Amino acid sequence: MHFVLAVACALLGLAVGSFLTTVIARVPRKVPVLRPGPQCSTCGARIRPSDDLPLASWLRLRGKCRDCQAPIPLRYPLVEIGCAALFAAAAVRFGASWALPAYLVLFAALLAISVIDLEHYIVPDRITAPLTIVSVPLLGLASLGEGDGRAFLRSLAAGIAFFAFFFLLNLVYSKGMGMGDVKLSFSLGLYLGWLGWGEVFLGGFLSFVLGAVVGLGLMALRLRSSKDAVPFGPFLAAGTIIAVLWGEPIIRWYSGA
């Protein structure tokens, strides 16, 4: 059952990932996401429906636009594959539960936010605001379906606590923590808190550890200086995803249970 669900979610992830490539390309430019339809970023030609199949079209076209032969960025298939992998992992983690739809939404949003932050150094409100708006009812429905009202209350408490922590951090060190990260933190706290307080602490801890390790690594390789900004959104996303997918066994291992 889990295998069939994982395959179905992976296929859904490919389709959602294809949509995310448009989101990633248009949101930073503050243009509508849905209209006009998909088009070549170089020549502006409309992409034919037959050329808009996730991953398959990129392979068939050999990574080039049919009209102008300009290279289609490798980011497009990578985002589609990444979304498929995240959706399949979520299916394995949650099974056919009420929580699965909520975490699929989270993973899709975090993937888009991470790519945009890496390229443009912004965590856009056009993604974090809708994520926050849909997260509360989705997790509330999951709590209702699972018959665990305490999970929803814990989720709200964790969201507020996460937001307060990152807001204070922004006040103390605004150069290292942007308001986009602060706004995103509320939703991350909601999702981590729904699972448990252990996941809340683990997700936050991993975010900072990953950020520090990668930042120091870039400086050691002289790819960045200590004065260069490193986007923190991808590390928040990575820490959260790890805590969601593998937080429970990590916590058990750490506690020696």
C-alpha positions as a printed Julia matrix, in Angstrom:
257×3 Matrix{Float64}:
  0.0    0.0     0.0
  2.78   2.42    0.91
  4.57   1.62   -2.37
  1.5    2.38   -4.48
  0.86   5.59   -2.54
  4.52   6.62   -2.87
  4.43   6.1    -6.65
  1.17   8.05   -6.95
  2.59  10.89   -4.85
  5.81  10.89   -6.89
  3.79  11.32  -10.1
  1.8   14.09   -8.44
  5.1   15.62   -7.36
  6.34  15.71  -10.95
  3.22  17.64  -11.98
  3.42  20.0    -9.0
  7.14  20.45   -9.62
  6.4   21.53  -13.19
  4.07  24.2   -11.81
  6.7   25.23   -9.25
  9.18  26.0   -12.03
  6.76  28.68  -13.22
  6.29  29.95   -9.67
 10.06  30.13   -9.17
 10.54  32.02  -12.43
  7.69  34.51  -12.01
  7.25  35.26   -8.3
 10.58  37.14   -7.93
  9.64  39.27  -10.96
  6.24  39.99   -9.38
  4.28  38.9   -12.44
  1.13  36.71  -12.51
  1.83  33.01  -12.07
 -1.17  31.56  -13.9
 -1.35  33.84  -16.94
  0.05  33.78  -19.52
  0.66  30.06  -19.77
  4.12  28.46  -19.8
  6.53  30.18  -22.19
 10.2   30.13  -23.1
 12.18  32.47  -20.85
 14.44  33.4   -23.8
 12.19  33.94  -26.84
  8.82  34.18  -25.1
  7.23  31.5   -27.31
  4.27  29.67  -25.77
  5.17  26.15  -24.74
  2.99  23.58  -26.48
  1.01  21.18  -24.27
  2.96  18.27  -25.73
  6.19  20.0   -24.66
  4.97  20.69  -21.15
  5.1   17.15  -19.77
  7.14  17.03  -16.57
 10.69  15.73  -17.12
  9.73  13.78  -20.27
  9.52  16.92  -22.43
 12.9   18.2   -21.23
 14.48  14.87  -22.12
 12.72  14.66  -25.48
 13.74  18.21  -26.42
 17.27  17.53  -25.16
 17.05  20.5   -22.83
 16.4   23.07  -25.57
 13.49  25.27  -26.6
 11.72  23.9   -29.68
 11.43  27.38  -31.22
 14.7   29.19  -30.48
 16.91  26.27  -29.43
 17.98  28.17  -26.3
 19.01  25.87  -23.42
 16.25  25.14  -20.92
 17.82  25.59  -17.47
 18.71  22.36  -15.7
 16.83  23.8   -12.74
 13.52  22.82  -14.37
 13.94  19.03  -14.36
 15.78  19.15  -11.03
 12.86  20.93   -9.37
 10.43  18.39  -10.84
 12.55  15.45   -9.67
 13.07  17.06   -6.27
  9.36  17.59   -5.78
  8.62  14.01   -6.82
 11.19  12.7    -4.33
  9.83  14.85   -1.49
  6.24  13.79   -2.19
  7.23  10.11   -2.29
  9.14  10.49    0.99
  6.11  12.17    2.58
  3.92   9.28    1.45
  6.26   6.77    3.06
  6.43   8.84    6.24
  2.71   9.52    6.72
  0.96   6.85    4.66
 -2.68   7.41    3.73
 -3.25   9.65    6.73
 -5.07  12.93    7.21
 -1.72  14.65    7.7
 -0.31  13.73    4.28
 -1.95  16.56    2.26
 -0.72  19.17    4.73
  2.88  18.02    4.5
  2.74  17.77    0.7
  1.79  21.45    0.65
  4.64  22.24    3.04
  7.25  20.39    0.98
  6.16  22.04   -2.27
  6.3   25.5    -0.71
  9.71  24.89    0.87
 11.15  23.67   -2.42
 10.02  26.81   -4.24
 11.17  29.09   -1.42
 14.6   27.44   -1.28
 15.31  27.85   -4.99
 14.1   31.46   -5.01
 16.13  32.33   -1.92
 19.27  30.77   -3.39
 18.88  32.75   -6.61
 17.43  36.06   -5.4
 18.09  36.21   -1.64
 14.42  36.65   -0.81
 11.74  34.58    0.9
  8.68  35.92   -0.96
  5.47  36.84    0.84
  3.56  35.54   -2.18
  4.49  32.02   -1.04
  4.8   32.33    2.74
  1.44  34.1     3.16
 -0.63  31.45    1.3
  1.33  28.72    3.1
  0.38  30.22    6.46
 -3.24  30.65    5.44
 -3.72  27.04    4.3
 -1.56  25.44    7.0
 -3.87  26.14    9.92
 -7.02  24.54    8.42
 -5.04  21.63    6.91
 -3.42  20.78   10.24
 -6.72  21.38   12.02
 -8.4   18.91    9.67
 -5.57  16.43   10.24
 -6.01  16.73   14.01
 -9.75  16.24   13.65
 -9.3   13.23   11.37
 -6.69  11.69   13.65
 -8.76  12.45   16.74
 -5.88  14.33   18.37
 -6.91  17.83   19.34
 -3.78  18.26   21.46
 -1.64  18.02   18.33
 -3.38  21.07   16.88
 -2.99  23.09   20.09
  0.66  22.11   20.28
  1.03  23.1    16.62
 -0.32  26.61   17.29
  1.87  27.01   20.38
  4.96  25.89   18.46
  4.16  28.25   15.57
  3.95  31.21   17.95
  7.12  30.14   19.79
  9.09  29.65   16.57
  7.94  33.03   15.25
  8.82  34.8    18.52
 12.29  33.24   18.59
 13.13  34.2    15.01
 11.61  37.66   15.42
 13.85  38.34   18.42
 16.81  36.95   16.49
 16.05  39.35   13.66
 16.01  42.27   16.1
 19.38  41.25   17.51
 21.08  40.31   14.23
 19.1   41.58   11.27
 21.97  40.99    8.82
 21.85  37.26    9.41
 18.08  36.83    9.66
 15.71  38.5     7.22
 12.03  39.2     7.85
 11.16  36.69    5.13
 12.72  33.96    7.28
 10.79  35.28   10.3
  7.48  35.13    8.44
  8.24  31.6     7.24
  9.11  30.46   10.76
  5.49  30.55   11.94
  4.41  27.94    9.38
  7.46  25.79   10.1
  6.64  25.85   13.79
  3.08  24.78   13.02
  4.16  21.71   11.06
  6.96  20.7    13.41
  4.79  21.29   16.46
  2.03  19.07   15.07
  4.52  16.2    15.25
  5.94  17.03   18.69
  8.17  19.37   20.66
 11.17  17.17   19.93
 10.74  17.83   16.22
 10.44  21.58   16.9
 13.81  21.71   18.66
 15.42  19.32   16.18
 14.22  21.28   13.14
 15.51  24.56   14.54
 18.81  23.03   15.66
 19.47  21.37   12.3
 18.71  24.59   10.43
 21.42  26.48   12.29
 23.91  23.61   12.17
 23.48  23.15    8.41
 23.75  26.9     7.85
 26.94  27.12    9.93
 28.56  24.07    8.31
 27.82  25.2     4.75
 28.79  28.81    5.49
 32.12  27.78    7.02
 32.69  25.35    4.17
 32.17  28.08    1.57
 34.6   30.35    3.41
 37.17  27.56    3.7
 36.93  27.01   -0.06
 37.15  30.8    -0.54
 33.85  30.82   -2.39
 32.47  33.32    0.11
 33.93  35.81    2.55
 32.7   36.42    6.08
 31.0   39.6     4.81
 28.97  37.83    2.11
 25.35  37.01    2.88
 24.26  33.38    2.74
 20.51  32.8     2.27
 19.08  31.09    5.35
 15.76  29.97    3.84
 17.17  26.76    2.29
 18.66  25.74    5.64
 15.37  26.37    7.42
 13.71  24.22    4.77
 16.31  21.45    5.01
 16.23  21.34    8.8
 12.45  21.2     8.78
 12.24  18.48    6.13
 14.79  16.3     7.93
 12.95  16.73   11.24
  9.61  15.89    9.6
 10.82  12.8     7.74
 13.35  11.36   10.19
 12.85  13.32   13.4
 11.27  10.46   15.33
 14.13   7.94   14.86
 16.75  10.68   15.38
 15.13  11.7    18.68
 14.89   8.05   19.79
 18.55   7.49   18.95
 19.65  10.63   20.78
 17.61   9.8    23.88
 18.85   6.19   23.84
 15.3    4.86   23.76
